[in-house]
Amino acid sequence: MLFAVTTINYADRATISIAGPDIKRELGLSAVQMGYVFSAFAWSYVIAQLPGGWLLDRFGSKITYFFSIFLWSLFTFFTGAVGFFAGGTAVALLFALRLAVGAAEAPSFPGNSRIASSWFPTHERGRAAAIFNSAQYFATVLFAPIMGWLVHAHGWHSVFYVMGALGILVSFVWLKVIYGPKQHPSVNASELQYIQEGGALVDLEGSKPDARSAQPSQVNTFACIKELLGNRMLFGIYLGQYCITTLTYFFLTWFPVYLVQERGMTILKAGFVASLPAIAGFVGGIVGGWMSDRLSKAGYSLSVSRKAPIVLGMLLSMSMIACNYIETDMLVVAIMSLAFFGKGIGALGWAVVSDTSPKEAGGLSGALFNTFGNTAGITTPIVIGYIVQATGSFSGALVFVGANAAVAIACYLFIVGDIGRVKLEKSLIAK
């Protein structure tokens, strides 16, 4: 279910990139203006992370996540109506609706992390996190060709109508099937014992919100945030996620424009071509999770089993810089596929968050992690927009993205240190 919902999540994020070339032309936007439109989602997504984490800890993942899915899908649906307006009004509405989508999606990944922490033992959590995280690539594999066809056949507005309606439907499926481990109607005692003894926090998710058991009543929220940010291991993880997410937002925003503008493809062809690196990223995500859990079962420490795939993956991701020196389109697609295969292998951040977050503040820790990561959603589209407008090409943009992969490696090798669950100071936990 996490995989399915995250697929819809990332498909709705990517609607703007697939529709981007036609929106840019219809509204007469420059590269810099388009960069700001691309970044709108991330501004509110980042700002709403801590409130989203608080809501998860306060009301639980089931109900908070339901409203998250429903609202982001509703705002996506409304985005299709922007085409009925013109000029500055259309641009303002487009920006405002993308802000609304970002705010509504804020609890999604911290919610994924909480649910993974409650349902999966430590030695299975890498694969679990890799599977739901790989949905970001599967979303492109499945929906980029469909959205490309919709833009080609029915105009860019249709993409938002179709994806918004689909998300609203999925939100009610979520409400029907999601339970905490102890409340699930099909769970048995041996399964519950197995996951609990393996390190799963089975009491984290209840069947319904209960103010008396709400997590924020157990911690001093602002002091807890200060404590988390002051932890060197967590800060290194948060900073590394910013760098890794830079790759994600290049792919979600400018990559289809790169294929159309730099490589001369039609939007229909770009929609299909964009799915090839996404397939590689999806496979890489599964491989990374399998590799991490395999190392863990073989007796390697949690630090080695999580760091090794991340470092290897980021090294492979840096290969995208080679596209600046290649003319053949198919070879460019192959190199991009290798880069996103690597990005998939290295996308284990949410498994690391599940391993390290204090049990009293899983939502807050996940929200901080996602705040750092998705700040890249603000900076990446804007920086690339300025680079493209100043230079007239994407060469500098690919160097910028590859350099972030190198910094992510440095974070995990030199800042993070040993990976383990953080214990809060007793003074931060209410009696």
C-alpha positions as CSV (number, residue, x, y, z in Angstrom):
1,M,0.0,0.0,0.0
2,L,2.9,2.4,0.8
3,F,4.3,1.6,-2.7
4,A,1.0,2.3,-4.4
5,V,0.3,5.6,-2.5
6,T,3.9,6.8,-3.1
7,T,3.6,6.0,-6.8
8,I,0.5,8.4,-6.9
9,N,2.5,10.9,-4.8
10,Y,5.4,11.1,-7.2
11,A,3.2,11.0,-10.3
12,D,1.3,14.0,-9.0
13,R,4.7,15.8,-8.3
14,A,5.8,15.0,-11.9
15,T,2.6,16.3,-13.6
16,I,4.1,19.7,-13.8
17,S,7.3,18.5,-15.5
18,I,5.4,16.5,-18.2
19,A,3.1,19.4,-18.8
20,G,5.9,21.9,-18.4
21,P,7.0,22.4,-22.1
22,D,3.4,23.1,-23.1
23,I,2.7,25.3,-20.0
24,K,5.9,27.2,-20.7
25,R,4.9,27.9,-24.3
26,E,1.2,28.7,-23.6
27,L,1.9,31.1,-20.7
28,G,5.1,32.5,-22.3
29,L,7.4,31.8,-19.4
30,S,11.2,32.1,-19.3
31,A,13.5,29.4,-18.0
32,V,13.9,31.2,-14.7
33,Q,10.2,31.7,-14.3
34,M,9.6,28.1,-15.1
35,G,12.2,27.2,-12.5
36,Y,10.2,29.1,-9.9
37,V,7.0,27.4,-10.9
38,F,8.8,24.0,-10.7
39,S,10.0,24.9,-7.2
40,A,6.6,26.0,-5.8
41,F,5.7,22.5,-4.6
42,A,8.8,22.3,-2.5
43,W,8.5,25.6,-0.7
44,S,5.3,24.6,1.0
45,Y,6.3,21.0,1.3
46,V,9.4,22.0,3.3
47,I,7.6,24.5,5.5
48,A,4.8,22.0,6.3
49,Q,7.2,19.1,7.2
50,L,7.4,19.8,11.0
51,P,3.6,20.4,11.3
52,G,3.1,17.3,9.2
53,G,5.4,15.3,11.6
54,W,3.5,16.7,14.6
55,L,0.2,15.6,13.1
56,L,1.5,12.1,12.5
57,D,2.7,11.8,16.1
58,R,-0.5,13.4,17.4
59,F,-3.2,11.6,15.4
60,G,-1.4,8.5,13.9
61,S,-0.5,7.7,10.3
62,K,-3.8,6.3,9.1
63,I,-6.0,9.3,9.5
64,T,-3.3,11.9,8.9
65,Y,-2.2,10.2,5.7
66,F,-5.8,9.9,4.4
67,F,-6.3,13.6,4.5
68,S,-2.9,14.1,3.0
69,I,-3.7,11.9,-0.1
70,F,-7.2,13.3,-0.5
71,L,-6.1,17.0,-0.3
72,W,-3.1,16.8,-2.6
73,S,-5.2,14.9,-5.2
74,L,-8.0,17.5,-4.9
75,F,-5.5,20.4,-5.5
76,T,-3.9,18.5,-8.4
77,F,-7.3,18.1,-10.0
78,F,-8.0,21.9,-9.6
79,T,-4.7,22.7,-11.3
80,G,-6.2,21.6,-14.6
81,A,-8.6,24.5,-14.4
82,V,-5.7,27.0,-14.6
83,G,-6.0,26.8,-18.4
84,F,-9.3,28.8,-18.1
85,F,-7.3,31.9,-17.0
86,A,-4.6,33.9,-18.8
87,G,-1.5,36.0,-18.1
88,G,-0.4,36.8,-14.6
89,T,-3.6,35.3,-13.1
90,A,-2.9,31.9,-14.6
91,V,0.7,31.9,-13.4
92,A,-0.4,33.0,-9.9
93,L,-3.0,30.3,-9.7
94,L,-0.6,27.7,-11.0
95,F,2.0,28.7,-8.3
96,A,-0.6,28.8,-5.6
97,L,-2.0,25.3,-6.4
98,R,1.4,23.8,-6.5
99,L,2.0,25.3,-3.1
100,A,-1.2,23.7,-1.9
101,V,-0.2,20.3,-3.3
102,G,3.2,20.6,-1.5
103,A,1.7,21.4,1.8
104,A,-0.8,18.5,1.6
105,E,1.9,16.0,0.7
106,A,4.1,16.9,3.7
107,P,3.1,14.0,6.0
108,S,3.6,11.4,3.3
109,F,7.2,10.2,3.7
110,P,7.4,10.7,7.5
111,G,4.2,8.6,7.5
112,N,5.9,5.9,5.4
113,S,8.8,5.9,7.8
114,R,6.6,5.5,10.9
115,I,4.6,2.7,9.3
116,A,7.8,0.9,8.2
117,S,9.2,1.3,11.7
118,S,6.0,-0.3,13.2
119,W,5.6,-3.2,10.8
120,F,9.2,-4.3,9.8
121,P,12.0,-5.8,11.9
122,T,15.4,-4.1,11.4
123,H,16.8,-6.8,9.0
124,E,13.9,-6.4,6.6
125,R,13.5,-2.6,6.9
126,G,16.0,-1.9,4.1
127,R,14.0,-3.7,1.5
128,A,10.7,-2.3,2.8
129,A,12.0,1.2,2.6
130,A,13.6,0.6,-0.7
131,I,10.3,-0.8,-2.1
132,F,8.2,2.2,-1.1
133,N,11.0,4.6,-2.1
134,S,11.4,3.0,-5.5
135,A,7.8,4.1,-6.3
136,Q,9.3,7.5,-7.3
137,Y,10.8,5.7,-10.3
138,F,7.9,3.4,-10.9
139,A,5.6,6.5,-11.0
140,T,7.6,7.7,-14.0
141,V,7.7,4.3,-15.6
142,L,4.0,3.9,-15.4
143,F,2.7,7.4,-15.7
144,A,5.2,9.4,-17.8
145,P,4.1,7.7,-21.1
146,I,0.5,8.0,-20.1
147,M,0.8,11.7,-19.2
148,G,2.9,12.4,-22.3
149,W,0.1,10.9,-24.4
150,L,-2.6,12.9,-22.5
151,V,-0.7,16.1,-23.2
152,H,-0.3,15.2,-26.9
153,A,-3.9,14.0,-27.4
154,H,-6.0,16.1,-25.0
155,G,-3.8,19.1,-23.8
156,W,-1.8,19.6,-20.7
157,H,-4.9,20.3,-18.5
158,S,-6.1,16.7,-18.9
159,V,-3.0,15.4,-17.0
160,F,-4.1,17.1,-13.8
161,Y,-7.7,16.0,-14.1
162,V,-6.9,12.4,-14.5
163,M,-4.2,12.2,-11.8
164,G,-6.2,14.2,-9.3
165,A,-9.3,11.9,-9.7
166,L,-7.1,8.8,-9.4
167,G,-5.5,10.0,-6.1
168,I,-8.9,10.8,-4.6
169,L,-10.0,7.2,-5.3
170,V,-6.8,5.8,-3.7
171,S,-7.3,7.9,-0.6
172,F,-10.4,5.9,0.3
173,V,-8.7,2.6,-0.5
174,W,-6.0,3.7,2.1
175,L,-8.6,4.3,4.7
176,K,-10.0,0.9,4.2
177,V,-6.9,-1.2,4.4
178,I,-4.3,0.4,6.7
179,Y,-4.0,-0.7,10.3
180,G,-1.3,-0.8,13.0
181,P,0.3,-4.2,13.6
182,K,-1.7,-4.9,16.8
183,Q,-5.0,-3.9,15.2
184,H,-4.7,-5.6,11.8
185,P,-7.5,-8.2,11.4
186,S,-5.2,-10.8,9.8
187,V,-2.2,-10.5,12.1
188,N,-1.4,-13.6,14.3
189,A,0.6,-13.9,17.5
190,S,3.7,-15.4,15.9
191,E,4.0,-12.7,13.3
192,L,3.5,-10.0,15.9
193,Q,6.2,-11.6,18.1
194,Y,8.6,-12.0,15.1
195,I,8.4,-8.4,14.0
196,Q,8.5,-7.1,17.6
197,E,11.6,-9.2,18.6
198,G,13.2,-8.0,15.3
199,G,13.0,-4.4,16.4
200,A,9.7,-3.2,15.0
201,L,7.9,-0.6,17.1
202,V,4.5,-2.4,17.1
203,D,2.9,0.0,19.6
204,L,3.7,3.1,17.4
205,E,0.5,2.9,15.3
206,G,-2.9,2.6,17.0
207,S,-6.2,1.8,15.3
208,K,-7.5,5.3,15.9
209,P,-6.3,8.7,17.3
210,D,-6.1,8.9,21.0
211,A,-5.2,12.2,22.6
212,R,-4.0,10.5,25.8
213,S,-1.4,8.5,23.9
214,A,-0.3,11.3,21.5
215,Q,3.4,11.5,21.1
216,P,3.8,15.3,21.3
217,S,2.4,15.2,24.8
218,Q,5.5,13.0,25.7
219,V,8.2,15.3,24.4
220,N,9.1,18.9,24.5
221,T,8.8,19.5,20.8
222,F,11.1,22.5,20.2
223,A,13.8,21.1,22.6
224,C,13.5,17.8,20.8
225,I,14.1,19.4,17.4
226,K,17.2,21.2,18.9
227,E,18.4,17.9,20.2
228,L,18.0,16.1,16.9
229,L,19.7,18.8,14.9
230,G,22.6,18.8,17.4
231,N,23.2,15.1,16.9
232,R,26.2,14.7,14.5
233,M,25.0,11.4,13.0
234,L,21.5,12.7,12.3
235,F,22.8,16.0,10.9
236,G,25.0,14.1,8.5
237,I,22.0,12.0,7.4
238,Y,19.9,15.1,6.9
239,L,22.5,16.9,4.9
240,G,23.2,13.8,2.8
241,Q,19.5,13.6,2.0
242,Y,19.5,17.2,0.7
243,C,22.2,16.2,-1.8
244,I,20.6,12.9,-2.8
245,T,17.2,14.7,-3.3
246,T,18.8,17.1,-5.7
247,L,19.1,14.3,-8.1
248,T,15.4,13.4,-7.6
249,Y,14.2,17.0,-8.3
250,F,16.3,17.3,-11.5
251,F,14.6,14.2,-12.7
252,L,11.1,15.4,-11.6
253,T,11.4,18.9,-13.0
254,W,14.0,19.6,-15.7
255,F,14.7,16.2,-17.1
256,P,11.8,16.1,-19.6
257,V,12.6,19.7,-20.6
258,Y,16.3,18.7,-21.1
259,L,15.1,16.0,-23.5
260,V,12.9,18.4,-25.4
261,Q,15.2,21.5,-25.4
262,E,18.7,20.0,-25.4
263,R,18.1,16.8,-27.3
264,G,15.3,18.0,-29.6
265,M,12.7,15.3,-28.7
266,T,9.0,15.8,-29.0
267,I,7.1,15.8,-25.7
268,L,5.4,12.5,-26.7
269,K,8.8,10.9,-27.2
270,A,10.3,12.5,-24.1
271,G,7.5,11.0,-22.0
272,F,8.4,7.5,-23.2
273,V,12.2,8.1,-23.0
274,A,12.0,9.5,-19.5
275,S,10.6,6.1,-18.4
276,L,13.8,4.3,-19.3
277,P,16.0,5.9,-16.6
278,A,13.0,5.5,-14.3
279,I,13.0,1.8,-14.9
280,A,16.7,1.7,-14.0
281,G,16.0,3.7,-10.9
282,F,13.3,1.4,-9.8
283,V,15.5,-1.7,-10.3
284,G,18.3,0.1,-8.5
285,G,16.0,0.8,-5.5
286,I,15.1,-2.8,-5.1
287,V,18.8,-3.9,-5.5
288,G,19.9,-1.3,-2.9
289,G,17.4,-2.5,-0.4
290,W,18.3,-6.2,-1.1
291,M,22.0,-5.4,-0.8
292,S,21.6,-3.6,2.5
293,D,19.5,-6.4,4.1
294,R,21.9,-9.0,2.7
295,L,24.9,-7.3,4.3
296,S,23.0,-7.1,7.6
297,K,22.1,-10.8,7.6
298,A,25.7,-11.6,6.8
299,G,26.7,-10.1,10.1
300,Y,27.9,-6.7,8.9
301,S,27.1,-3.7,11.2
302,L,24.1,-1.5,10.5
303,S,26.6,1.2,9.5
304,V,28.3,-0.9,6.8
305,S,25.0,-2.4,5.5
306,R,23.4,1.0,5.0
307,K,26.4,3.1,4.0
308,A,27.9,0.7,1.4
309,P,24.9,0.9,-1.1
310,I,24.6,4.6,-0.6
311,V,28.2,5.3,-1.4
312,L,28.2,2.9,-4.4
313,G,25.0,4.4,-5.7
314,M,26.2,8.0,-5.5
315,L,29.4,7.1,-7.4
316,L,27.3,5.6,-10.2
317,S,25.0,8.7,-10.2
318,M,28.0,11.0,-10.9
319,S,28.2,9.3,-14.4
320,M,25.5,11.7,-15.7
321,I,28.2,14.4,-16.1
322,A,29.5,12.3,-19.1
323,C,26.3,13.2,-21.0
324,N,27.9,16.6,-21.6
325,Y,30.4,14.9,-23.9
326,I,28.1,12.6,-25.8
327,E,26.1,13.4,-28.9
328,T,24.2,10.1,-29.5
329,D,20.7,10.3,-27.9
330,M,20.5,6.6,-27.1
331,L,23.9,6.7,-25.4
332,V,22.7,9.7,-23.3
333,V,19.7,7.7,-22.3
334,A,21.9,4.8,-21.3
335,I,24.2,7.0,-19.2
336,M,21.2,8.6,-17.5
337,S,19.8,5.2,-16.8
338,L,23.0,4.1,-15.2
339,A,23.0,7.3,-13.1
340,F,19.5,6.7,-11.9
341,F,20.2,3.1,-11.3
342,G,22.8,4.3,-8.9
343,K,20.5,6.9,-7.4
344,G,18.0,4.0,-6.7
345,I,20.7,1.9,-5.0
346,G,21.7,4.9,-2.8
347,A,18.1,5.8,-1.9
348,L,18.2,4.2,1.6
349,G,17.7,7.3,3.6
350,W,14.3,6.4,4.9
351,A,15.6,3.0,6.1
352,V,18.3,4.9,7.9
353,V,15.7,7.3,9.5
354,S,13.7,4.2,10.6
355,D,16.8,2.8,12.2
356,T,17.9,6.0,14.0
357,S,14.8,8.1,15.0
358,P,14.0,8.2,18.7
359,K,10.8,6.1,19.3
360,E,9.2,9.1,21.1
361,A,9.7,11.4,18.1
362,G,9.6,9.4,14.9
363,G,7.4,11.8,13.1
364,L,9.5,14.8,14.1
365,S,12.8,13.1,13.1
366,G,11.3,12.0,9.7
367,A,9.9,15.5,9.2
368,L,13.4,17.1,9.8
369,F,15.0,14.6,7.4
370,N,12.4,15.4,4.8
371,T,12.7,19.1,5.4
372,F,16.4,19.0,4.6
373,G,15.9,16.7,1.7
374,N,13.2,18.6,0.0
375,T,14.9,22.0,0.4
376,A,16.6,20.6,-2.7
377,G,13.2,20.8,-4.4
378,I,13.4,24.6,-3.9
379,T,17.0,25.1,-4.8
380,T,17.4,22.6,-7.6
381,P,14.8,23.9,-10.1
382,I,15.8,27.5,-9.5
383,V,19.6,27.0,-9.7
384,I,19.2,24.9,-12.9
385,G,16.8,27.6,-14.4
386,Y,19.5,30.3,-13.8
387,I,22.2,28.0,-15.2
388,V,20.2,27.2,-18.4
389,Q,19.2,30.8,-18.9
390,A,22.8,32.1,-18.4
391,T,24.6,29.5,-20.5
392,G,21.9,28.4,-23.0
393,S,22.6,24.7,-22.2
394,F,22.3,22.0,-19.6
395,S,26.0,21.3,-19.3
396,G,26.5,23.2,-16.1
397,A,23.3,21.8,-14.7
398,L,24.5,18.2,-15.0
399,V,27.8,19.1,-13.3
400,F,25.8,20.8,-10.5
401,V,23.7,17.6,-9.9
402,G,26.7,15.3,-10.1
403,A,28.6,17.4,-7.6
404,N,25.7,17.0,-5.1
405,A,26.1,13.2,-5.4
406,A,29.8,13.6,-4.4
407,V,28.9,15.7,-1.4
408,A,26.4,13.0,-0.3
409,I,29.2,10.5,-0.3
410,A,31.3,12.8,1.9
411,C,28.5,13.2,4.4
412,Y,28.1,9.4,4.9
413,L,31.8,8.7,5.0
414,F,33.0,11.6,7.2
415,I,30.1,13.1,9.2
416,V,27.5,10.3,10.0
417,G,29.8,7.9,11.8
418,D,28.2,4.8,13.4
419,I,24.5,4.4,12.7
420,G,22.2,3.5,15.6
421,R,18.9,4.6,17.3
422,V,19.1,7.9,19.1
423,K,17.9,8.0,22.7
424,L,16.5,11.4,23.8
425,E,17.6,13.0,27.0
426,K,15.2,12.1,29.8
427,S,14.6,15.8,30.4
428,L,12.9,16.0,27.0
429,I,10.4,13.3,27.8
430,A,7.4,14.3,30.0
431,K,6.5,12.2,33.0
